[in-house]
Amino acid sequence: MPQVEVCYSPQIYPLFHNEKAIVVVIDILRATSAITTAFYNGVAKMIPVATVEEAKALQQKGYMAAAERNGEMLEGFELGNSPFGYMNTKVKGKTIAISTTNGTQAIAAAANASEVIIGSFLNLEVVINYLREQQKDVTLLCAGWKNKFNLEDTLFAGAVADSLIYKGGFTTNCDSAIAAGHLYHLAKHNLFEFLANSSHRNRLAKLDLERDINYCLTPNQCPVIPILKGQYLVKL
Amino acid sequence: MPQVEVCYSPQIYPLFHNEKAIVVVIDILRATSAITTAFYNGVAKMIPVATVEEAKALQQKGYMAAAERNGEMLEGFELGNSPFGYMNTKVKGKTIAISTTNGTQAIAAAANASEVIIGSFLNLEVVINYLREQQKDVTLLCAGWKNKFNLEDTLFAGAVADSLIYKGGFTTNCDSAIAAGHLYHLAKHNLFEFLANSSHRNRLAKLDLERDINYCLTPNQCPVIPILKGQYLVKL
């Protein structure tokens, strides 16, 4: 039976590395939600990079470029990590370089995995269906906040883990997968309410991003799966 | 208001280090349960060391010595990390060197904190009361299993965090403390049952340690607080 595991911090991802596993990178607020939205809106490719300098260098080569740190879009870039920035015709067919506080760090941490896909509530169901079809081991990698655990990424991991275990023929021997499943069951009837006291939701609320949060917590709006191929994210 | 935070892995403890905080090291199955039991049974001092070699060297200097790896007592040592080993008159007044798979690694990770105490369900209430009296920041450091998250340490962290926040005048901005509190509330009416599928409980069940697990999950049997003073653990 394929195994599902949940890793709460990119910093400890090496402890979870499994050559046979598909890694799902999760940064609900907001990098992986923005990336999912971008592909749903016709972006051709994205180049996730860990540092702002790399994003800048790609911008200078002529790419569109997105950069966010601590919840805010950086000056000199066309885009940040608000999904709403990717909902317009300007991005269609484009290749966009992107660097964010947590999400692109998590992608970099998992870059040596055999397969890396992007998960968010926006593509929850298609991700679950895809993983169920593959029947390979799965590592759900939460980007967290600066390598600390966060709730919203964990809830998404719990939704996927639970579905794979109870309806997908997967098993687990991983306490973080079990805990994430419990937390998802507590939260699922109102994710927004459950996250009312979470650290990152409060961080973003201060930046007046309630609209973004609501959008990012509403499942299945963008049924596409971004997948890493070499240095590029493309649509599966 | 003093803050409470929960760290799920000794490997990421540096992200949580706070000069003003009291660190509570937690390894429910079984190092911190064994240490609490030892002091309750009259052990004078313990010397927690990260490596088996250090424990061996101290044994050769004449100390009693305990060593455990992967749930089993190592050959050539008087004690492992089963609390039942510390419930006899031979240990009374002794100084015991101890090295375990996870617990003593967590103590080592926190060694530069201003104050380190030992927590387990066995001393739950006295630990909460002590922290409440101090009104300093608190970091609950879960030993986990080889730097991965585990459920039983998280449940204890949740019990303490919740009590400090709702009845102790503490606050938190830490998602892992919030998650641990939720998990504790799900589990508190039957910790043993809740942990039925947890990874470490199963690991120990294979070693026929159900009696140890039952003991370690029964609160308030040993109302003492071990505290780190230099290289020694002593009774507070």
Interface residues (C-beta under 8 A of the other chain):
Chain A: Y8 S9 Q11 I12 L15 F16 W145 K146 N147 K148 F149 N150 L151 T154 N173 C174 D175 S176 I178 A179 H182 L183 L186 N197 S198 S199 H200 N202
Chain B: Y8 S9 Q11 I12 L15 F16 W145 K146 N147 K148 F149 N150 L151 T154 N173 C174 D175 S176 I178 A179 H182 L183 L186 N197 S198 S199 H200 N202
